[in-house]
Structures are given as structure tokens and as C-alpha cells.
Amino acid sequence: MFLVILTGIILFTITTWTIVGNTLVIIAFIIDKKIRQGGMSNYLIINLAISDLLLGIAVLPFSASYSTFRLWYFGKFLCETWLVIDVLCSTASIWNLLMIAFDRYIATNYPIYYRHHRHSIPRALSNICIAWFVSLAICLLPTLISEKKPEIYSHAENRTIPMPTKYNALTRQCELYKDENFVIISSLLSFYIPLIVMIFLYAKVLYAIKKQSLIRLKPSSTQRSNNDKTYRYFSTQQSEITVTDDELSSADQQQVGRREISAEARITRSLAIVIGCFICCWLPFFTLYIIRAVCNCLSFNAIELFFWLGYSNSSLNPVLYAILNKNFRVAFKNIISCKNICFS
């Protein structure tokens, strides 16, 4: 009994913070002008927060109850709806992160082009629509790979039910799809393929940042004028900032180089941490999810811990924003204290 109570407290705490934390992110975007002016990256972050909030509202309360009591109390219709929304939101999260990785790739490798389009709302909306369209398509996979729609909810009755989930005549169950074709295809499309593309994009991004940093932190002899001894330092957008020896000492020149670490580079590193946490949270689950479907050797309980490790990523993202992004951190403090909100 103690274990049941402790499990319930932990899982419902994760659920509550997922809802509260992602609500704070969305409110911060609405009320804070600096965040809204942050460009396409922040629009994609808000889309990620929306998918995480939807997961927290429509999926996690039912998941917490089911994991705590080991019984599904909500009927067949809610079981089917719960599973569909679960796949939708989880897939949308990683495709949103893939769109963020693509945005960072364009920002660092094609800075002049990106500078002219970073505030383009239509481009941001197109990326957002791609993420949700793919997620919705993956949700419909069971109807495409099966001749007939499988039963997902098993009631406590003695009869054979054609369904891809584990059936137990003594319990109410609502488990993840176990159909091998669906599990493999959906895992590839919703996790592994985007993950590979994401890693490739961030490798290119980090290489570009390193290359730009080396250029920025030391003056080039070919860029030095003998007449006025002028040095040039490169910014992320490949523009030049010109200073003279009369204006800067040698120490000052080093300080200028350090201060020239670009905002785009900082954003990229922050979002790389967000994506890294996402991988750590979801990779164990998707690996065991495929093993469970292929060999039928793992129960739902065996992978449940990793299931919730993946869920916890949706509650972790708002914390990462607060740690890594000063504008979000300030906005969260203003919201909690009602500063410039309740009494504006």
C-alpha cells in the first residue's frame, strides 16, 4: 500500500509540474516582448511547449492512474483516445526538436539568409505544420498496416480478442500497441530517423560555431592595415566590427573577441542541451519498445519505468529554459511574482 501511495505521489507530481511548467513557458511567450522578438527559434520552442502541455493534460493523468493502480478505469473509448494522443504528442515533440535543429543549422551555416528570415512567421508556421502533420500521419499507421482496426481495450471477460496488446482476462488493461509492424515503423519515423538527422545537423552546427569562434578570437594578418593598424573581428552573421589600435589596447582586443560570442551560438548550445536531455529520456524506452514487440519477451511493467523517464522530459524542458535562457528566467520570475502582469 505504501508503494502504491508513493508511486501515485511521484507520478502525479510529474504530471502537475508538466502542466504548470509548460503553461509558464506559453504565458512567458505571450507577455514578454523580448521572447516574442527572439525569432523563429522561440516560436518552435513554444510549439514544443504546446505539445508537452497537451501531453500533460490529455495523457499523463490517465497514465499516472494506470501506472499506480495497474487497472484501466476509463473505458474503451478513452483508452483508444489516450493511446492516439500519446503517440501524437510524443512524436510531435521530437519532430519539433528536429525543426529546431534544422533552424539552428540554417542560422549558423547560412547566417545572411537566416538574418533576413528569422522573424518570418509564415516560415515558422510551416515548420510547425510539418511536425504536426507527420505526427498525425504516424497516429494513423495502425489503420494502414492492419486489415482491420485492432481492439485496444480488454475488459475482464473470458473471450479471445484480436488485438496487438497484451490481454489478461482478470484485469482491465490499456497497453501500448504490440503489433510488430506498427512498433518498428512508428519507432523509425517518430524517433530513430529524426534522431539521426538531428545528430548530423548539430554536428554541422557545432563545427560551424567552432570555426567562427577561432576566426573571431584572433585577428588575421591579412586583415591588418599598415596605415591605421586596424583589426577586424567577425560576428556570427559574418559582418565585420572594425576597431583601431588607438581605441583598443591588446587586452581590450581580447575582450572584444570574447564579447563577440554570438547570440546564435549561445542559443544553439542551449537547445543542444535540450535535445541531449530528450535523447537520454526517450532512447531507452524506444529501444525496449522495439525489443518487446519483436521478441514478445518484456511485459509492460518491465518498460514502465523507462516510459515515465520519457514522459518526464516534458516536465524537464521548462526547467532547462529557466536555467539556459535569461529571458525565460526573468519572465518566469515576473509571472510568479505577478510583476508587470497583475498590477501593470
Wavefront OBJ file of the C-alpha trace (Angstrom):
o trace
v 0.000 0.000 0.000
v 2.848 2.378 0.854
v 4.452 1.685 -2.508
v 1.181 2.471 -4.304
v 0.821 5.779 -2.433
v 4.465 6.724 -3.081
v 4.147 5.850 -6.779
v 0.981 7.914 -7.058
v 2.570 10.947 -5.389
v 5.640 10.840 -7.659
v 3.694 10.344 -10.892
v 1.045 12.950 -10.168
v 3.798 15.395 -9.155
v 5.442 14.882 -12.559
v 2.044 15.357 -14.207
v 1.286 18.547 -12.281
v 4.667 20.115 -12.990
v 4.424 19.212 -16.680
v 1.179 21.186 -16.880
v 2.348 24.102 -14.722
v 5.839 24.379 -16.216
v 4.761 24.364 -19.854
v 1.914 26.753 -19.077
v 4.538 29.153 -17.692
v 6.530 28.851 -20.925
v 3.485 29.714 -23.042
v 2.464 32.624 -20.795
v 6.046 33.926 -20.861
v 5.929 33.990 -24.655
v 2.626 35.854 -24.619
v 3.568 38.568 -22.122
v 7.299 39.040 -22.738
v 8.218 41.152 -25.739
v 11.862 40.029 -25.752
v 10.853 36.387 -26.043
v 8.382 37.117 -28.838
v 11.117 39.006 -30.683
v 13.519 36.104 -30.309
v 12.754 34.892 -33.795
v 11.860 31.550 -35.267
v 13.616 29.523 -32.537
v 11.259 30.803 -29.847
v 8.193 30.053 -31.973
v 9.431 26.482 -32.279
v 10.091 26.331 -28.531
v 6.513 27.434 -27.860
v 5.221 24.764 -30.219
v 7.249 22.221 -28.242
v 5.724 23.561 -25.024
v 2.222 23.209 -26.506
v 2.816 19.562 -27.391
v 4.217 18.931 -23.893
v 1.249 20.711 -22.298
v -1.196 18.640 -24.344
v 0.637 15.525 -23.167
v 0.370 16.709 -19.567
v -3.365 17.406 -19.789
v -4.655 14.605 -22.023
v -2.232 11.736 -21.367
v -0.313 11.912 -18.099
v -3.270 11.937 -15.642
v -4.565 8.689 -17.161
v -1.031 7.254 -17.334
v -0.420 8.111 -13.676
v -3.655 6.418 -12.606
v -2.977 3.343 -14.722
v 0.628 3.011 -13.502
v -0.397 3.494 -9.876
v -3.389 1.158 -9.655
v -2.499 -1.239 -12.521
v -6.080 -1.038 -13.752
v -7.742 0.986 -16.508
v -10.924 2.542 -15.125
v -11.888 4.807 -18.009
v -13.426 2.563 -20.651
v -12.607 1.586 -24.206
v -13.144 4.961 -25.906
v -10.821 6.864 -23.564
v -8.287 4.060 -23.859
v -8.139 4.427 -27.631
v -8.094 8.223 -27.405
v -5.365 8.118 -24.766
v -3.098 5.937 -26.901
v -3.592 8.056 -30.029
v -2.866 11.343 -28.237
v 0.128 9.756 -26.519
v 1.686 8.796 -29.868
v 0.720 12.179 -31.349
v 2.304 14.296 -28.616
v 5.435 12.189 -28.190
v 6.070 12.204 -31.943
v 5.306 15.923 -32.204
v 7.900 16.646 -29.522
v 10.769 15.016 -31.361
v 9.729 16.432 -34.740
v 9.560 19.875 -33.137
v 13.114 19.300 -31.914
v 14.117 18.257 -35.424
v 12.687 21.520 -36.775
v 14.693 23.387 -34.100
v 17.857 21.561 -35.168
v 17.200 22.494 -38.794
v 16.640 26.119 -37.745
v 19.993 26.130 -35.917
v 21.709 24.600 -38.947
v 20.432 27.385 -41.220
v 21.296 30.046 -38.614
v 24.940 29.022 -38.292
v 25.743 27.822 -41.817
v 23.740 30.390 -43.820
v 23.713 33.393 -41.461
v 22.997 36.118 -44.019
v 19.991 34.221 -45.395
v 18.788 33.428 -41.873
v 19.099 37.032 -40.738
v 16.548 38.079 -43.360
v 14.072 35.312 -42.478
v 14.494 34.671 -38.747
v 11.355 36.690 -37.908
v 9.246 35.175 -40.679
v 6.078 33.894 -39.034
v 4.928 32.007 -42.188
v 8.211 30.052 -42.212
v 7.860 29.241 -38.534
v 4.269 28.100 -39.051
v 5.307 25.914 -41.991
v 7.871 24.125 -39.800
v 5.289 23.721 -37.063
v 2.740 22.286 -39.513
v 5.285 19.763 -40.809
v 5.913 18.485 -37.283
v 2.209 18.039 -36.516
v 1.343 16.605 -39.937
v 3.973 13.870 -39.633
v 2.877 13.132 -36.056
v -0.751 12.809 -37.113
v 0.201 10.530 -40.013
v 2.068 8.198 -37.638
v -1.014 8.077 -35.394
v -2.968 6.693 -38.367
v -0.446 3.931 -39.067
v -2.412 1.173 -37.272
v -5.281 1.572 -39.759
v -2.828 1.402 -42.692
v -0.771 -1.632 -41.697
v -3.645 -3.746 -40.363
v -6.513 -5.190 -42.339
v -8.908 -4.149 -39.609
v -8.632 -1.843 -36.667
v -7.364 -3.800 -33.653
v -9.094 -3.798 -30.305
v -7.060 -1.907 -27.727
v -9.158 -2.214 -24.587
v -9.649 -5.599 -22.917
v -12.347 -5.967 -20.285
v -12.400 -8.658 -17.611
v -14.182 -11.335 -19.625
v -13.222 -14.746 -20.958
v -13.099 -14.419 -24.723
v -10.453 -14.160 -27.399
v -9.928 -10.642 -28.738
v -7.858 -9.898 -31.873
v -5.630 -7.075 -30.711
v -1.934 -6.177 -30.673
v -1.864 -5.581 -26.921
v -1.372 -7.949 -24.007
v -4.663 -9.480 -22.894
v -5.397 -10.512 -19.339
v -8.848 -11.863 -18.594
v -8.598 -10.904 -14.935
v -7.697 -7.229 -15.308
v -8.675 -4.142 -17.252
v -5.743 -3.232 -19.454
v -4.909 -0.492 -21.907
v -1.375 -1.011 -23.120
v 0.781 0.248 -25.937
v 0.481 -1.304 -29.367
v 2.401 -4.589 -29.647
v 1.925 -5.150 -33.373
v 5.473 -5.665 -34.660
v 4.993 -3.801 -37.938
v 3.475 -0.759 -36.268
v 6.084 -0.625 -33.494
v 9.063 -0.800 -35.862
v 7.689 1.639 -38.446
v 6.434 4.151 -35.897
v 9.671 3.994 -33.880
v 11.748 4.630 -37.001
v 9.594 7.549 -38.153
v 8.945 9.164 -34.795
v 12.337 8.671 -33.151
v 15.282 6.964 -34.838
v 15.268 8.639 -38.268
v 14.718 12.164 -36.826
v 17.388 11.393 -34.222
v 19.984 10.500 -36.871
v 19.168 13.625 -38.898
v 19.274 15.739 -35.725
v 22.709 14.460 -34.726
v 24.027 15.137 -38.227
v 22.646 18.693 -38.229
v 24.079 19.521 -34.815
v 27.465 18.105 -35.787
v 27.486 20.565 -38.701
v 26.264 23.342 -36.423
v 28.892 22.812 -33.735
v 31.630 22.604 -36.374
v 30.487 25.934 -37.838
v 30.416 27.549 -34.376
v 33.927 26.305 -33.576
v 35.230 27.586 -36.885
v 33.616 31.008 -36.406
v 34.940 31.246 -32.838
v 38.515 30.662 -33.979
v 38.176 33.417 -36.575
v 36.548 35.771 -34.104
v 39.054 35.382 -31.286
v 42.202 36.261 -33.230
v 42.965 38.973 -35.792
v 44.192 37.892 -39.198
v 47.424 39.344 -40.568
v 45.808 39.649 -43.981
v 43.131 41.862 -42.450
v 45.564 44.296 -40.820
v 46.113 47.675 -42.359
v 49.672 49.033 -42.183
v 48.422 52.613 -42.252
v 45.923 52.675 -39.429
v 46.659 49.243 -37.885
v 43.008 48.258 -37.996
v 41.802 44.833 -36.816
v 38.571 43.163 -37.782
v 36.632 40.612 -35.784
v 33.850 38.525 -37.259
v 30.423 38.158 -35.757
v 28.096 35.160 -36.244
v 26.308 36.903 -39.084
v 29.678 37.235 -40.896
v 29.627 41.017 -40.627
v 32.757 42.873 -39.519
v 33.324 45.073 -36.490
v 36.274 47.433 -37.033
v 38.365 48.902 -34.232
v 41.734 50.697 -34.266
v 44.867 50.381 -32.151
v 44.248 53.895 -30.806
v 40.895 52.762 -29.446
v 41.832 49.347 -28.064
v 44.835 48.000 -26.200
v 45.974 44.400 -26.671
v 43.967 43.296 -23.617
v 40.933 45.176 -24.870
v 41.208 43.383 -28.197
v 40.946 40.041 -26.428
v 37.926 41.273 -24.501
v 36.239 42.352 -27.715
v 36.825 38.885 -29.120
v 35.288 37.240 -26.071
v 32.301 39.573 -26.079
v 31.696 38.756 -29.700
v 30.477 35.218 -28.867
v 27.291 35.288 -30.832
v 23.742 35.069 -29.549
v 23.054 32.432 -32.198
v 25.867 30.264 -30.825
v 24.520 30.549 -27.275
v 21.016 29.676 -28.413
v 22.363 26.688 -30.327
v 24.290 25.331 -27.370
v 21.273 25.758 -25.092
v 18.972 23.967 -27.492
v 21.570 21.223 -27.977
v 21.321 20.563 -24.225
v 17.528 20.387 -24.524
v 17.844 17.870 -27.350
v 20.506 15.894 -25.467
v 18.169 15.532 -22.489
v 15.393 14.445 -24.831
v 17.598 11.675 -26.237
v 18.624 10.466 -22.770
v 14.980 10.363 -21.678
v 13.453 8.633 -24.714
v 16.190 6.388 -26.179
v 15.896 3.642 -23.502
v 12.125 3.434 -23.958
v 12.143 3.235 -27.759
v 14.867 0.576 -27.658
v 12.923 -1.619 -25.227
v 9.671 -0.849 -27.075
v 11.048 -2.496 -30.230
v 12.562 -5.413 -28.297
v 9.205 -6.013 -26.606
v 7.383 -6.149 -29.941
v 9.949 -8.313 -31.752
v 10.638 -10.980 -29.149
v 7.492 -10.600 -27.012
v 9.748 -11.138 -24.019
v 9.077 -7.996 -21.985
v 5.958 -7.057 -20.089
v 4.511 -3.570 -19.896
v 5.703 -3.362 -16.284
v 9.278 -4.081 -17.413
v 9.417 -0.935 -19.563
v 7.113 1.244 -17.474
v 9.983 2.966 -15.655
v 11.519 3.968 -18.987
v 8.092 5.038 -20.224
v 7.913 7.574 -17.397
v 11.530 8.573 -17.958
v 10.399 9.646 -21.426
v 7.334 11.402 -20.049
v 9.486 13.294 -17.541
v 11.241 15.025 -20.438
v 8.104 17.121 -20.952
v 8.408 18.375 -17.370
v 12.166 18.886 -17.683
v 12.090 21.272 -20.655
v 10.672 24.295 -18.743
v 13.417 23.851 -16.120
v 16.052 23.825 -18.858
v 14.621 27.021 -20.357
v 14.845 28.718 -16.947
v 18.463 27.629 -16.481
v 19.726 28.268 -20.002
v 17.729 31.274 -21.207
v 17.868 34.554 -19.293
v 14.741 35.979 -20.943
v 12.652 32.966 -19.951
v 14.143 33.049 -16.457
v 13.200 36.700 -15.969
v 9.731 36.119 -17.441
v 9.102 33.172 -15.081
v 10.057 35.328 -12.085
v 7.723 38.096 -13.243
v 4.853 35.653 -13.721
v 5.298 34.015 -10.315
v 5.591 37.377 -8.555
v 2.844 38.918 -10.730
v 5.286 41.699 -11.575
v 4.195 43.725 -14.596
v 1.268 41.357 -15.022
v -1.287 41.580 -12.257
v -0.529 45.201 -11.482
v 0.509 46.526 -14.868
l 1 2 3 4 5 6 7 8 9 10 11 12 13 14 15 16 17 18 19 20 21 22 23 24 25 26 27 28 29 30 31 32 33 34 35 36 37 38 39 40 41 42 43 44 45 46 47 48 49 50 51 52 53 54 55 56 57 58 59 60 61 62 63 64 65 66 67 68 69 70 71 72 73 74 75 76 77 78 79 80 81 82 83 84 85 86 87 88 89 90 91 92 93 94 95 96 97 98 99 100 101 102 103 104 105 106 107 108 109 110 111 112 113 114 115 116 117 118 119 120 121 122 123 124 125 126 127 128 129 130 131 132 133 134 135 136 137 138 139 140 141 142 143 144 145 146 147 148 149 150 151 152 153 154 155 156 157 158 159 160 161 162 163 164 165 166 167 168 169 170 171 172 173 174 175 176 177 178 179 180 181 182 183 184 185 186 187 188 189 190 191 192 193 194 195 196 197 198 199 200 201 202 203 204 205 206 207 208 209 210 211 212 213 214 215 216 217 218 219 220 221 222 223 224 225 226 227 228 229 230 231 232 233 234 235 236 237 238 239 240 241 242 243 244 245 246 247 248 249 250 251 252 253 254 255 256 257 258 259 260 261 262 263 264 265 266 267 268 269 270 271 272 273 274 275 276 277 278 279 280 281 282 283 284 285 286 287 288 289 290 291 292 293 294 295 296 297 298 299 300 301 302 303 304 305 306 307 308 309 310 311 312 313 314 315 316 317 318 319 320 321 322 323 324 325 326 327 328 329 330 331 332 333 334 335 336 337 338 339 340 341 342 343 344
